[in-house]
Amino acid sequence: MSQKMRLAVIGCGAIGKVHAKAITGLDEAQLVAVSDLRPENATKLAAEFGCNAYTDYRQMFEKEKPDLVSVCTPSGTRMDICRAAADAGVNLLVEKPLDISVERMKKILQTAEAAGIKLGCVFQLRFMPVFSSLKRAITENRFGRLIIGNAATICYRSEDYYKNGGWRGTKAQDGGGALMNQGIHNVDLLLWLMGDAKSVYAYADHLTHDIEVEDTVTAAVEFVNGAVGTIQATTSVYHGINKKLEIFGTDGAAIIMGEDPVMWKFNEPLEGDLSFLQGKESEQKGLSPTSPLIEDVSEHQQQILDMINAIREDRQPAVPGIEGQKAVELVLAIYKSAETGKKVNLPLEN
C-alpha cells in the first residue's frame, strides 16, 4: 500500500470538523495538523482527532509539510491562505465558495497554476450516486436536447445562526447570503448538468433576517446551449426541502427531491430505471433544511480521496478550481442583476 498522504485543515469550525472526520476515516490519509486563529478552536479539534494544533498556518506548512490542505475558513478569507499554500508547495482543497469575487478567484487559480499544485473546490454532492447517475444519463444523451433546468434550495437558518457566526450574512466575509452560502451547491449541480450559463435576470432581498445580504433570491437563467431554467434559494422557510433539482429534455425528465429521485422517465427506458426510481429513500444525512451541520461525511471522503489520487496520478481533480469559479461567478451575476434590475451576461468582468 502507498504511504499515507499528510493532510491538514485550516479553519476549525463546523466544516473544518467535517473535513477532519472525513480525513481520519481514510486509509490513504493521515491528519497531521489543524490550524485556526482562535487557539481554543485549534486545540479542541486537534485533541479530538489526535493531531497537532497551530494558530499560524504558515508555521504549520513549514513544520508539518502537508501534501494537501483543506481550507475551511470564512468565504472571504481564502485567497491569502491559498497563496501561502502555493508558495509552500501544498496542494489545495478549498471549501465552497472558492472565494467571493472574480478577481480573487482568478488570483487563486493563477497562483495554483504557477506553483504547479492541484486545486480543488468542495462540491461533494457531485459524488452522491443520485447526481452521478443523473450526470451519466445526460452524458449518454438519454434526455435528448436539454430544455429546462431548475434548482431550488428552500431551507431555514435562525437569526442566531447569523449572529453567532460573526461573519455569516456579511458582504465582506460571506460574500452573499442564501445563494452564496446554502444555494451554491445547487448552482454547481445545475451548471455541471446543464452546461455554462449565458445570462441571468434576478430578484433578491432579505425578507426575514437582519443581515446585509439576501435571505431569499429567485433568478431566470439562460444557458449557452439554448436551454433555460430557474434558481431559487432562501433561508427563511422552516418547512423547506433543502434542495430540489429538475432536468427536462426532449426525451427525458428527472426530478430529485433532496437526494431521492421522484421522477425518472425516458422515451427509451433501460433496465434498472424502475428500481432506481423505486429504491428506498436515501439514508444520506449530509444536509438538512433546518440545520447547517453535516453528519454523513462519506461524500467529503470521496472528494478528498479523489484529490489524493489526483496528486498521485498527476491529473486534474474531479472538481477543479475553475468549477468553483464558475459557480461563484453565476451567483455574483445573479446579485448584480437583482441590484441593477437588468439582465446580466456571463462571463463577468473583474
Backbone hydrogen bonds, N-H to C=O, Kabsch-Sander energy under -0.5 kcal/mol:
donor,donor_aa,acceptor,acceptor_aa,energy
5,M,28,E,-2.6
7,L,5,M,-0.6
7,L,30,Q,-3.0
8,A,68,L,-1.8
9,V,33,A,-1.6
10,I,70,S,-2.9
11,G,9,V,-0.5
11,G,35,S,-3.4
17,K,13,G,-2.0
18,V,14,A,-1.4
19,H,15,I,-1.9
20,A,16,G,-2.4
21,K,17,K,-2.6
22,A,18,V,-2.4
23,I,19,H,-2.8
24,T,20,A,-2.3
25,G,21,K,-0.8
25,G,22,A,-0.6
26,L,23,I,-2.0
29,A,26,L,-0.9
30,Q,5,M,-2.6
32,V,7,L,-2.8
32,V,30,Q,-0.8
33,A,7,L,-0.9
34,V,52,N,-2.3
35,S,9,V,-2.2
36,D,54,Y,-2.1
41,N,38,R,-0.8
42,A,38,R,-1.9
43,T,39,P,-2.8
44,K,40,E,-2.0
45,L,41,N,-2.2
46,A,42,A,-2.6
47,A,43,T,-2.2
48,E,44,K,-1.8
49,F,45,L,-1.9
50,G,46,A,-1.1
51,C,46,A,-1.8
52,N,32,V,-2.0
54,Y,34,V,-1.8
57,Y,55,T,-0.5
60,M,56,D,-1.9
61,F,57,Y,-2.5
62,E,58,R,-2.2
63,K,59,Q,-2.6
64,E,60,M,-2.7
65,K,60,M,-0.6
65,K,61,F,-1.4
67,D,6,R,-2.8
68,L,6,R,-1.6
69,V,91,N,-2.3
70,S,8,A,-2.7
71,V,69,V,-0.5
71,V,93,L,-2.4
72,C,10,I,-3.4
72,C,70,S,-0.7
76,G,173,Q,-2.3
77,T,74,P,-2.1
78,R,75,S,-0.7
81,I,77,T,-0.7
82,C,78,R,-2.5
83,R,79,M,-2.2
84,A,80,D,-2.2
85,A,81,I,-2.5
86,A,82,C,-2.5
87,D,83,R,-2.4
88,A,84,A,-1.5
89,G,86,A,-1.3
90,V,85,A,-2.9
91,N,67,D,-1.9
92,L,118,K,-2.8
93,L,69,V,-2.4
94,V,120,G,-2.9
95,E,71,V,-2.4
105,M,101,S,-2.2
106,K,102,V,-2.5
107,K,103,E,-1.8
108,I,104,R,-1.9
109,L,105,M,-2.5
110,Q,106,K,-2.7
111,T,107,K,-2.5
112,A,108,I,-2.3
113,E,109,L,-2.3
114,A,110,Q,-2.5
115,A,111,T,-1.8
116,G,112,A,-1.0
116,G,113,E,-0.6
117,I,112,A,-1.9
120,G,92,L,-2.5
121,C,319,V,-2.1
122,V,94,V,-2.9
123,F,121,C,-0.7
126,R,123,F,-1.6
127,F,124,Q,-1.7
128,M,125,L,-1.8
131,F,128,M,-0.6
132,S,128,M,-2.5
133,S,129,P,-2.4
134,L,130,V,-1.5
135,K,131,F,-2.4
136,R,132,S,-2.2
137,A,133,S,-2.1
138,I,134,L,-1.8
139,T,135,K,-2.6
140,E,136,R,-2.2
141,N,138,I,-1.7
142,R,137,A,-2.6
144,G,141,N,-0.9
147,I,248,F,-2.7
148,I,248,F,-2.1
149,G,228,V,-1.8
150,N,246,E,-2.5
151,A,230,T,-2.2
152,A,244,K,-2.5
153,T,232,Q,-2.1
154,I,152,A,-0.5
155,C,153,T,-0.8
155,C,234,T,-2.3
156,Y,289,P,-3.5
157,R,235,T,-2.1
162,Y,158,S,-1.0
163,K,159,E,-2.4
164,N,160,D,-3.2
165,G,161,Y,-0.9
166,G,162,Y,-0.9
167,W,165,G,-1.8
170,T,167,W,-1.4
174,D,170,T,-1.5
175,G,170,T,-1.2
176,G,170,T,-0.6
178,A,214,E,-1.8
181,N,177,G,-2.6
182,Q,177,G,-0.6
182,Q,178,A,-0.7
183,G,178,A,-3.2
184,I,179,L,-0.7
185,H,182,Q,-0.9
186,N,183,G,-0.6
187,V,183,G,-1.9
188,D,184,I,-2.5
189,L,185,H,-2.2
190,L,186,N,-2.6
191,L,187,V,-2.2
192,W,188,D,-2.7
193,L,189,L,-2.2
194,M,190,L,-3.2
195,G,191,L,-1.9
198,K,222,E,-3.8
199,S,222,E,-1.7
200,V,344,V,-2.1
201,Y,220,A,-1.9
203,Y,218,T,-2.5
205,D,216,T,-2.3
207,L,205,D,-0.7
211,I,209,H,-1.5
212,E,169,G,-1.5
213,V,169,G,-0.7
215,D,205,D,-1.7
216,T,205,D,-1.7
217,V,233,A,-2.5
218,T,203,Y,-2.5
219,A,231,I,-2.2
220,A,201,Y,-3.0
221,V,229,G,-3.0
222,E,199,S,-2.6
223,F,227,A,-3.0
224,V,196,D,-2.7
226,G,223,F,-1.9
228,V,147,I,-2.4
229,G,221,V,-1.9
230,T,149,G,-0.9
231,I,219,A,-2.2
232,Q,151,A,-2.3
233,A,217,V,-2.2
234,T,153,T,-2.3
235,T,215,D,-2.2
237,V,155,C,-1.9
238,Y,236,S,-0.6
240,G,238,Y,-1.5
241,I,154,I,-1.4
242,N,154,I,-2.1
243,K,241,I,-3.5
244,K,152,A,-2.3
245,L,256,I,-2.6
246,E,150,N,-2.7
247,I,254,A,-2.8
248,F,148,I,-2.9
249,G,252,G,-3.1
250,T,145,R,-2.0
251,D,143,F,-2.6
252,G,143,F,-0.8
253,A,265,K,-2.8
254,A,247,I,-2.6
255,I,263,M,-1.9
256,I,245,L,-3.2
257,M,255,I,-0.5
257,M,260,D,-3.0
258,G,243,K,-2.9
258,G,256,I,-0.6
259,E,257,M,-0.7
260,D,257,M,-2.3
262,V,255,I,-2.9
263,M,255,I,-1.5
265,K,253,A,-2.5
267,N,251,D,-2.8
273,D,270,L,-2.1
276,F,272,G,-2.2
277,L,273,D,-2.2
278,Q,274,L,-2.6
279,G,275,S,-0.6
288,S,291,S,-0.9
295,E,285,K,-1.3
295,E,293,L,-0.6
297,V,295,E,-0.7
301,Q,297,V,-2.6
302,Q,298,S,-2.1
303,Q,299,E,-2.1
304,I,300,H,-2.7
305,L,301,Q,-2.8
306,D,302,Q,-2.1
307,M,303,Q,-2.0
308,I,304,I,-2.3
309,N,305,L,-2.5
310,A,306,D,-2.4
311,I,307,M,-2.2
312,R,308,I,-2.2
313,E,309,N,-2.8
314,D,310,A,-0.7
315,R,310,A,-2.1
321,G,119,L,-1.5
323,E,320,P,-1.4
324,G,320,P,-0.9
325,Q,321,G,-1.8
326,K,322,I,-2.1
327,A,323,E,-1.7
328,V,324,G,-1.8
329,E,325,Q,-2.7
330,L,326,K,-1.9
331,V,327,A,-1.9
332,L,328,V,-2.8
333,A,329,E,-2.0
334,I,330,L,-2.1
335,Y,331,V,-2.2
336,K,332,L,-2.4
337,S,333,A,-2.3
338,A,334,I,-2.4
339,E,335,Y,-2.1
340,T,336,K,-2.4
341,G,337,S,-2.6
342,K,337,S,-0.6
344,V,200,V,-2.6
346,L,198,K,-2.6
